[in-house]
């Protein structure tokens, strides 16, 4: 196992230690949530969660279970720190984004605690590189509280189809309006731009929709032109990243009639 020459007690000075045989698996997962440069990392005995937020209106989470790691130890109940995700991805792929057949980049990750850098030990072909990434004070994150008891509408969509639908939107509109309904139009995207109103309607049996569970009609509005609300740009980038993996997008609405973000 990589880095096996380290003594068993070498992790005692760290509040977090984790090892992977292939660092590129981790970088591929983190790249899917890399629509902002900074991320907040949460480590517990269950694993590592990396959260990225933008403008308090979109949040993406990547969770790596403890069992995925060859070694995973957390000395405290939880370990939280903020880090530059772009720098972390650069370090994880320091030997290149792709490896030669039969080779992989082994990773050992160590964090001593508040105020200390995150240390990465990467080894490939007998060459070891050590990276130290400064950590920052974690910021408060939104708690979306997706409690199933309050969910009234839930739609699961194909990411590729949703990205194509968003590319047809009239970006001169001030807002994007999203309607979910148990009756027609079922799922509607609406804009109100210089050329007038435009609606994209999708039936519940559309190829775009993977699952459709709606109990009542609800309309939500998100700003497009407001520079303080970059929800659309962030979501489009996220969809572009996820399309390569054929992922699904879940839209959830809770027990209120109308919401503006």
VENQUI-V111875 format. One record per residue. RES is the residue in one letter. SS is DSSP state (a for helix, b for strand, c for the rest). OMEGA is omega in radians with two decimals (none if undefined). NEAR is the number of other C-alpha atoms within 8 Angstrom. Layout:
<<RES & SS & OMEGA & NEAR> <RES & SS & OMEGA & NEAR>>
This chain:
<<X & c & -3.13 & 4> <X & c & 3.10 & 7> <X & c & -3.10 & 6> <X & c & -3.13 & 6> <X & c & 3.13 & 4> <X & c & -3.08 & 6> <X & c & -3.11 & 6> <X & a & -3.09 & 5> <X & a & -3.04 & 5> <X & a & -3.11 & 7> <X & a & -3.03 & 10> <X & c & -3.12 & 6> <X & c & -3.10 & 6> <X & c & 3.06 & 11> <X & c & 3.11 & 15> <X & b & 2.99 & 16> <X & b & -3.13 & 14> <X & b & -3.14 & 12> <X & b & 3.08 & 12> <X & b & 3.08 & 12> <X & c & -3.11 & 11> <X & c & -3.11 & 10> <X & a & -3.10 & 14> <X & a & 3.06 & 12> <X & a & 3.11 & 7> <X & a & -3.12 & 8> <X & a & 3.11 & 11> <X & a & 3.13 & 8> <X & a & -3.12 & 9> <X & a & 3.13 & 11> <X & a & -3.13 & 9> <X & c & 3.13 & 9> <X & c & -3.07 & 14> <X & c & 3.01 & 11> <X & c & 2.97 & 8> <X & c & -3.03 & 10> <X & c & -3.06 & 8> <X & b & -3.12 & 10> <X & b & 3.06 & 13> <X & b & -3.09 & 13> <X & b & 3.09 & 13> <X & b & 3.11 & 11> <X & b & 3.03 & 13> <X & b & 3.11 & 11> <X & c & -3.13 & 9> <X & c & -3.12 & 7> <X & b & -3.07 & 12> <X & b & 3.08 & 12> <X & b & 3.12 & 11> <X & b & -3.05 & 12> <X & b & 3.10 & 12> <X & b & -3.11 & 14> <X & b & 3.07 & 12> <X & b & 3.02 & 11> <X & c & 3.11 & 9> <X & c & 3.14 & 8> <X & c & 3.06 & 9> <X & b & -3.11 & 10> <X & b & 3.08 & 10> <X & b & -3.12 & 8> <X & b & 2.99 & 9> <X & b & -3.10 & 10> <X & b & 3.10 & 8> <X & b & -3.11 & 8> <X & b & -3.10 & 9> <X & a & -3.11 & 10> <X & a & 3.14 & 7> <X & a & -3.12 & 7> <X & c & 3.02 & 10> <X & c & 3.07 & 9> <X & b & 3.12 & 8> <X & b & -3.11 & 12> <X & b & 3.05 & 9> <X & b & -3.04 & 13> <X & c & 3.12 & 7> <X & c & -3.14 & 7> <X & c & 3.05 & 7> <X & c & 3.11 & 9> <X & b & -3.07 & 13> <X & b & 3.03 & 9> <X & b & 3.11 & 12> <X & b & -3.04 & 13> <X & b & 3.05 & 13> <X & b & -3.05 & 11> <X & a & 3.13 & 11> <X & a & 3.12 & 9> <X & a & 3.13 & 8> <X & a & 3.13 & 10> <X & a & 3.09 & 11> <X & a & -3.14 & 8> <X & a & -3.12 & 9> <X & a & -3.14 & 11> <X & c & -3.07 & 11> <X & c & 3.08 & 7> <X & c & -3.13 & 8> <X & c & -3.11 & 6> <X & c & 3.11 & 7> <X & c & -3.08 & 5> <X & c & 3.06 & 9> <X & c & 3.12 & 6> <X & c & 3.11 & 4> <X & c & 3.13 & 4> <X & c & 3.08 & 8> <X & c & 3.13 & 11> <X & c & 3.11 & 13> <X & b & -3.07 & 13> <X & b & 2.91 & 14> <X & b & -3.06 & 12> <X & b & -3.09 & 12> <X & b & 3.11 & 13> <X & b & -3.04 & 12> <X & c & 3.13 & 11> <X & c & -3.05 & 9> <X & c & 3.10 & 5> <X & c & -3.13 & 6> <X & c & 3.10 & 9> <X & c & 2.97 & 10> <X & b & -3.09 & 12> <X & b & 3.10 & 11> <X & b & 3.02 & 13> <X & b & -3.11 & 11> <X & b & -3.10 & 13> <X & b & 3.05 & 12> <X & b & 3.11 & 11> <X & c & 3.13 & 5> <X & c & 3.12 & 5> <X & b & -3.11 & 6> <X & b & 3.07 & 8> <X & b & 3.12 & 8> <X & b & 3.11 & 8> <X & b & 3.06 & 8> <X & b & -3.09 & 8> <X & b & 3.13 & 11> <X & c & 3.07 & 8> <X & b & -3.07 & 12> <X & b & 3.08 & 8> <X & c & 3.14 & 6> <X & c & 3.11 & 8> <X & c & 3.08 & 6> <X & c & -3.14 & 4> <X & c & 3.09 & 6> <X & c & 3.01 & 6> <X & c & -3.08 & 4> <X & c & 3.01 & 4> <X & c & -3.14 & 4> <X & c & 3.11 & 7> <X & c & -3.04 & 6> <X & a & -3.11 & 5> <X & a & -3.12 & 4> <X & a & -3.08 & 8> <X & b & 3.11 & 12> <X & b & 3.12 & 11> <X & b & 3.11 & 12> <X & b & 3.13 & 13> <X & b & 3.07 & 13> <X & b & -3.05 & 12> <X & b & 3.02 & 14> <X & b & -3.06 & 13> <X & a & -3.11 & 13> <X & a & 3.14 & 11> <X & a & 3.13 & 9> <X & a & 3.09 & 11> <X & a & 3.11 & 11> <X & a & 3.12 & 8> <X & a & -3.14 & 9> <X & a & -3.13 & 8> <X & a & 3.14 & 6> <X & c & -3.09 & 6> <X & c & 3.07 & 7> <X & c & -3.06 & 9> <X & c & 3.00 & 9> <X & c & 3.13 & 8> <X & c & 3.08 & 12> <X & c & -3.05 & 12> <X & b & 2.90 & 11> <X & b & -3.13 & 13> <X & b & -3.13 & 12> <X & b & -3.13 & 11> <X & b & 3.02 & 12> <X & b & -3.03 & 14> <X & c & 3.06 & 13> <X & c & 3.10 & 10> <X & c & 3.12 & 6> <X & c & 0.21 & 7> <X & c & -3.14 & 10> <X & b & 3.11 & 13> <X & b & -3.05 & 13> <X & b & 2.98 & 13> <X & b & -3.06 & 11> <X & b & 3.02 & 11> <X & b & -3.07 & 15> <X & b & -3.02 & 14> <X & b & -3.09 & 11> <X & c & -3.12 & 6> <X & c & -3.13 & 5> <X & b & -3.12 & 6> <X & b & 3.10 & 8> <X & b & -3.12 & 8> <X & b & 2.99 & 8> <X & b & -3.09 & 8> <X & b & 3.13 & 9> <X & b & 3.07 & 10> <X & c & -3.07 & 9> <X & c & 3.08 & 9> <X & c & 3.11 & 5> <X & c & 3.07 & 7> <X & c & 3.13 & 5> <X & c & -2.99 & 9> <X & b & 3.13 & 12> <X & b & 3.12 & 9> <X & b & -3.05 & 9> <X & b & 3.12 & 9> <X & b & -3.11 & 8> <X & b & -3.14 & 12> <X & c & 3.12 & 8> <X & c & -3.13 & 9> <X & c & 3.14 & 11> <X & b & 3.14 & 11> <X & b & 3.10 & 11> <X & b & -3.12 & 10> <X & b & 3.10 & 12> <X & b & -3.12 & 12> <X & b & 3.08 & 14> <X & c & -3.01 & 14> <X & c & 3.14 & 10> <X & c & -3.08 & 8> <X & c & 3.12 & 6> <X & c & -3.14 & 5> <X & c & -3.10 & 13> <X & c & -3.11 & 12> <X & a & -3.05 & 13> <X & a & -3.14 & 10> <X & a & 3.14 & 7> <X & a & -3.13 & 11> <X & a & 3.11 & 9> <X & a & 3.11 & 10> <X & a & 3.12 & 9> <X & a & 3.12 & 12> <X & a & 3.12 & 12> <X & a & 3.12 & 10> <X & a & -3.06 & 11> <X & a & -3.11 & 12> <X & a & -3.13 & 10> <X & c & -3.09 & 7> <X & c & 3.14 & 6> <X & c & -3.10 & 9> <X & c & 3.11 & 9> <X & b & 3.06 & 8> <X & b & -3.12 & 8> <X & b & 3.03 & 8> <X & b & -3.11 & 8> <X & b & 3.02 & 10> <X & b & -3.08 & 9> <X & b & -2.90 & 8> <X & c & 2.93 & 7> <X & c & -2.99 & 6> <X & c & -3.05 & 7> <X & b & -3.12 & 8> <X & b & 3.09 & 8> <X & b & 3.13 & 7> <X & c & none & 7>>
